[in-house]
Amino acid sequence: MSSFSVSLYWIGMLQAFRKYSPQVGSGASLWTGVAIAIALAVASPIVFILTSLLTDRREMWQHLIATVLGRYIENTLILMIGVGVLVIVIGVITAWLVAACEFPGRRILEWALLLPLAAPAYVLAYTYTEFLDFAGPVQTTLRSLTGWGFGDYWFPNIRSVWGAIALLSLTLYPYVYLLSRVAFLEQSVCTIEASRVLGANPWQSFFSVALPLARPAISAGTALALMETLNDFGTVQYFSVDTFTTGIYRTWFGFGERIAASQLAAFLLIFVFALLWLEQRSRRQAQYYEASANSQPPARYSLQGHRGLLASGICLLPITLGFLIPAAVLLQMAINHAQDTFGGRFWDFARNSLLLSGLTAVIGVIITLILAYGLRLNPSQLMKTAARISGMGYAIPGSAIAVGVLVPVGTLDNAIDRWLQANFNISTGLLLSGTMTVLIFAYLVRYLAVSLGSIQSSLAKISPNLDEASRSLGYSPLATLTQIHIPLLWRGILTAAMILFVDVMKELPATMIIRPFNLDTLAIRVYNLASDERLAQASGPALALILIGMIPVIFLSWQITRDRPNQS
């Protein structure tokens, strides 16, 4: 039934393409056709997941309902609520302090607050387990100072849903911080000054004026953080917190139920769609604009003495907990166990990660250029829909995409094998399943939106007059792209490739499910060693992931400094 529905989907989209593509010129029509084909390929795993709900797996679902489904829903909701509250609190407060106040160390803390984004949440989970465990340095120091022994004191258990909420929040609050900070800086000086003239103190101006105006940015950042929470696998798996992500993996590999895993992935998509719907609905009837054309940011509040130190401490706390402590612990373990962590196999895993990330970055940039330039040539509703569909994968958790890719590919492999055996007595086995090609395709479905946004924004800054001049000189669309636009887009292309590269390096759930045999990455190596409680040996690969993750963070920090609005 689900295969039939997927077929109807493809037929309908192809009919729409035949209906609308003749309306444009031959050059633009070719770009439109390629862009729509890309959108169809990206959307097919999501369509398969949703149509899997039509397949009857009643007995399996009765077992899930009676055993673990309630726990999946409960833990997922608790994680989303807890992470949502914490990332808003941390992100908004720190963004307001660095944007509206002047205090010691503000310029350094302004970009350093992005550093926790470089550390994957599952790396923090492994690090803090070692740091806060009974034999770790914190509890060991506590016992040596007090003389307590085992059972004489209570210490919070990091391996719990509350520990997962804390660590996920420490790595995801930069989404809210980054967008909120930009929103605060873009608010007009007249708006804030008007509240001061009316007698509002800094806190009243913040709650009554600045915070409501920044609400769209806060909502968007929180939605991104919650989507990453739904995507997380390593943290919740290591802390034994049953969520839909761990349930999909367990149903697939533990029970061997591919369709049931697809249906669990469909329920996970319902959480994602509900989250996006709530985010849109929260802003549906509100208008967020400023009547004044004066966009000069207001003068900062000067915080001196203990107030300045308090502001510095508030901003330094999430940096310390989310980056400095984990990096220091990993660095110490990596140095103490250098022979175990940086042995010959480490470089094999690093080579695999670099290969997958590099190929995905190159292919992703090429596909994104086709999509973005096709939309520029033919800004029709059909092309806009195709671009929107191509970018929707970022909202889908990696485990769900992995199921949506692997099941239909396996079905296709089996169908080809049966047909060749029946007609030519040749057995091909699995041609695509368990190959690097399928894994890269899953990465592209997941992260294409990242590069698409970067290149689209860069392409929008190029004047259409250049396209018209190129056409008047007889250049084809391809020649215009390669000889005129790409040299002007190199900064956006570099940004897109860099972010794609780093995201693929850190990706865990999709890689866990799809990866070929004997093709482990640094992320898989960290997960396997940490699962075996060999945290010291996992320190090297984990530290490498953090260092690589710092590349886009440093670039974003440079952009913040370069693009800071002019201030009096």
ChimeraX attribute file (.defattr): number of C-alpha atoms within 10 A of each C-alpha:
attribute: neighborCount
match mode: 1-to-1
recipient: residues
	/A:1	12
	/A:2	17
	/A:3	15
	/A:4	9
	/A:5	16
	/A:6	21
	/A:7	13
	/A:8	12
	/A:9	17
	/A:10	16
	/A:11	12
	/A:12	11
	/A:13	15
	/A:14	15
	/A:15	11
	/A:16	13
	/A:17	18
	/A:18	11
	/A:19	10
	/A:20	15
	/A:21	21
	/A:22	11
	/A:23	12
	/A:24	14
	/A:25	11
	/A:26	11
	/A:27	14
	/A:28	21
	/A:29	19
	/A:30	15
	/A:31	24
	/A:32	28
	/A:33	17
	/A:34	15
	/A:35	26
	/A:36	27
	/A:37	17
	/A:38	20
	/A:39	23
	/A:40	19
	/A:41	16
	/A:42	25
	/A:43	21
	/A:44	20
	/A:45	25
	/A:46	23
	/A:47	19
	/A:48	25
	/A:49	28
	/A:50	22
	/A:51	19
	/A:52	25
	/A:53	19
	/A:54	12
	/A:55	14
	/A:56	12
	/A:57	14
	/A:58	10
	/A:59	9
	/A:60	15
	/A:61	15
	/A:62	11
	/A:63	11
	/A:64	18
	/A:65	13
	/A:66	10
	/A:67	11
	/A:68	15
	/A:69	18
	/A:70	14
	/A:71	16
	/A:72	21
	/A:73	17
	/A:74	13
	/A:75	17
	/A:76	23
	/A:77	15
	/A:78	14
	/A:79	24
	/A:80	21
	/A:81	13
	/A:82	19
	/A:83	26
	/A:84	25
	/A:85	13
	/A:86	19
	/A:87	28
	/A:88	23
	/A:89	15
	/A:90	21
	/A:91	28
	/A:92	23
	/A:93	18
	/A:94	27
	/A:95	25
	/A:96	20
	/A:97	22
	/A:98	26
	/A:99	23
	/A:100	19
	/A:101	17
	/A:102	19
	/A:103	20
	/A:104	17
	/A:105	16
	/A:106	19
	/A:107	12
	/A:108	11
	/A:109	17
	/A:110	21
	/A:111	19
	/A:112	19
	/A:113	27
	/A:114	26
	/A:115	24
	/A:116	29
	/A:117	22
	/A:118	23
	/A:119	26
	/A:120	26
	/A:121	28
	/A:122	28
	/A:123	28
	/A:124	26
	/A:125	25
	/A:126	29
	/A:127	25
	/A:128	20
	/A:129	21
	/A:130	20
	/A:131	18
	/A:132	17
	/A:133	18
	/A:134	15
	/A:135	11
	/A:136	13
	/A:137	13
	/A:138	13
	/A:139	16
	/A:140	15
	/A:141	12
	/A:142	13
	/A:143	16
	/A:144	10
	/A:145	9
	/A:146	8
	/A:147	9
	/A:148	13
	/A:149	11
	/A:150	8
	/A:151	7
	/A:152	9
	/A:153	9
	/A:154	7
	/A:155	11
	/A:156	10
	/A:157	14
	/A:158	17
	/A:159	19
	/A:160	15
	/A:161	20
	/A:162	18
	/A:163	20
	/A:164	27
	/A:165	23
	/A:166	21
	/A:167	22
	/A:168	30
	/A:169	29
	/A:170	27
	/A:171	26
	/A:172	31
	/A:173	30
	/A:174	28
	/A:175	22
	/A:176	27
	/A:177	29
	/A:178	23
	/A:179	21
	/A:180	30
	/A:181	25
	/A:182	18
	/A:183	21
	/A:184	24
	/A:185	23
	/A:186	17
	/A:187	22
	/A:188	20
	/A:189	16
	/A:190	18
	/A:191	20
	/A:192	20
	/A:193	15
	/A:194	13
	/A:195	18
	/A:196	14
	/A:197	9
	/A:198	9
	/A:199	11
	/A:200	16
	/A:201	11
	/A:202	14
	/A:203	10
	/A:204	14
	/A:205	19
	/A:206	18
	/A:207	11
	/A:208	13
	/A:209	17
	/A:210	22
	/A:211	19
	/A:212	12
	/A:213	22
	/A:214	21
	/A:215	17
	/A:216	21
	/A:217	21
	/A:218	25
	/A:219	22
	/A:220	18
	/A:221	24
	/A:222	29
	/A:223	22
	/A:224	20
	/A:225	25
	/A:226	26
	/A:227	19
	/A:228	20
	/A:229	25
	/A:230	24
	/A:231	24
	/A:232	25
	/A:233	29
	/A:234	27
	/A:235	25
	/A:236	27
	/A:237	19
	/A:238	18
	/A:239	20
	/A:240	14
	/A:241	22
	/A:242	22
	/A:243	25
	/A:244	29
	/A:245	27
	/A:246	20
	/A:247	22
	/A:248	26
	/A:249	26
	/A:250	15
	/A:251	19
	/A:252	18
	/A:253	13
	/A:254	10
	/A:255	12
	/A:256	12
	/A:257	16
	/A:258	19
	/A:259	21
	/A:260	23
	/A:261	28
	/A:262	28
	/A:263	25
	/A:264	28
	/A:265	31
	/A:266	24
	/A:267	18
	/A:268	25
	/A:269	21
	/A:270	13
	/A:271	20
	/A:272	20
	/A:273	14
	/A:274	12
	/A:275	19
	/A:276	19
	/A:277	11
	/A:278	14
	/A:279	16
	/A:280	14
	/A:281	11
	/A:282	13
	/A:283	13
	/A:284	9
	/A:285	8
	/A:286	10
	/A:287	9
	/A:288	12
	/A:289	9
	/A:290	13
	/A:291	9
	/A:292	11
	/A:293	8
	/A:294	12
	/A:295	16
	/A:296	16
	/A:297	21
	/A:298	20
	/A:299	15
	/A:300	15
	/A:301	13
	/A:302	12
	/A:303	17
	/A:304	13
	/A:305	9
	/A:306	9
	/A:307	12
	/A:308	18
	/A:309	15
	/A:310	15
	/A:311	22
	/A:312	21
	/A:313	15
	/A:314	15
	/A:315	24
	/A:316	19
	/A:317	15
	/A:318	24
	/A:319	21
	/A:320	19
	/A:321	18
	/A:322	29
	/A:323	23
	/A:324	16
	/A:325	16
	/A:326	25
	/A:327	23
	/A:328	14
	/A:329	17
	/A:330	29
	/A:331	17
	/A:332	14
	/A:333	20
	/A:334	23
	/A:335	15
	/A:336	13
	/A:337	16
	/A:338	16
	/A:339	12
	/A:340	17
	/A:341	22
	/A:342	17
	/A:343	12
	/A:344	10
	/A:345	12
	/A:346	19
	/A:347	15
	/A:348	15
	/A:349	20
	/A:350	19
	/A:351	16
	/A:352	18
	/A:353	22
	/A:354	18
	/A:355	16
	/A:356	20
	/A:357	23
	/A:358	19
	/A:359	14
	/A:360	25
	/A:361	29
	/A:362	17
	/A:363	16
	/A:364	27
	/A:365	25
	/A:366	14
	/A:367	19
	/A:368	28
	/A:369	22
	/A:370	20
	/A:371	27
	/A:372	25
	/A:373	23
	/A:374	26
	/A:375	23
	/A:376	19
	/A:377	19
	/A:378	20
	/A:379	14
	/A:380	17
	/A:381	11
	/A:382	18
	/A:383	26
	/A:384	18
	/A:385	14
	/A:386	22
	/A:387	22
	/A:388	14
	/A:389	18
	/A:390	28
	/A:391	24
	/A:392	18
	/A:393	24
	/A:394	21
	/A:395	22
	/A:396	23
	/A:397	24
	/A:398	30
	/A:399	31
	/A:400	29
	/A:401	30
	/A:402	29
	/A:403	30
	/A:404	26
	/A:405	25
	/A:406	21
	/A:407	19
	/A:408	18
	/A:409	19
	/A:410	16
	/A:411	14
	/A:412	16
	/A:413	17
	/A:414	18
	/A:415	13
	/A:416	17
	/A:417	18
	/A:418	17
	/A:419	13
	/A:420	14
	/A:421	13
	/A:422	11
	/A:423	8
	/A:424	9
	/A:425	11
	/A:426	12
	/A:427	14
	/A:428	13
	/A:429	12
	/A:430	17
	/A:431	14
	/A:432	15
	/A:433	23
	/A:434	18
	/A:435	15
	/A:436	17
	/A:437	16
	/A:438	19
	/A:439	24
	/A:440	22
	/A:441	18
	/A:442	27
	/A:443	27
	/A:444	26
	/A:445	29
	/A:446	27
	/A:447	26
	/A:448	26
	/A:449	23
	/A:450	21
	/A:451	27
	/A:452	26
	/A:453	16
	/A:454	21
	/A:455	25
	/A:456	20
	/A:457	13
	/A:458	18
	/A:459	21
	/A:460	11
	/A:461	10
	/A:462	14
	/A:463	9
	/A:464	12
	/A:465	9
	/A:466	13
	/A:467	20
	/A:468	13
	/A:469	12
	/A:470	18
	/A:471	14
	/A:472	10
	/A:473	9
	/A:474	11
	/A:475	15
	/A:476	14
	/A:477	18
	/A:478	14
	/A:479	13
	/A:480	18
	/A:481	19
	/A:482	11
	/A:483	12
	/A:484	15
	/A:485	18
	/A:486	15
	/A:487	11
	/A:488	16
	/A:489	21
	/A:490	13
	/A:491	14
	/A:492	21
	/A:493	25
	/A:494	16
	/A:495	20
	/A:496	25
	/A:497	25
	/A:498	21
	/A:499	21
	/A:500	26
	/A:501	26
	/A:502	23
	/A:503	21
	/A:504	24
	/A:505	24
	/A:506	26
	/A:507	23
	/A:508	24
	/A:509	24
	/A:510	24
	/A:511	24
	/A:512	20
	/A:513	20
	/A:514	22
	/A:515	21
	/A:516	16
	/A:517	9
	/A:518	8
	/A:519	17
	/A:520	20
	/A:521	28
	/A:522	28
	/A:523	28
	/A:524	22
	/A:525	20
	/A:526	26
	/A:527	27
	/A:528	15
	/A:529	17
	/A:530	23
	/A:531	15
	/A:532	9
	/A:533	14
	/A:534	14
	/A:535	23
	/A:536	23
	/A:537	25
	/A:538	31
	/A:539	30
	/A:540	26
	/A:541	27
	/A:542	30
	/A:543	23
	/A:544	16
	/A:545	22
	/A:546	23
	/A:547	13
	/A:548	17
	/A:549	24
	/A:550	19
	/A:551	15
	/A:552	22
	/A:553	20
	/A:554	16
	/A:555	14
	/A:556	16
	/A:557	19
	/A:558	13
	/A:559	12
	/A:560	15
	/A:561	13
	/A:562	9
	/A:563	9
	/A:564	11
	/A:565	14
	/A:566	8
	/A:567	10
	/A:568	8
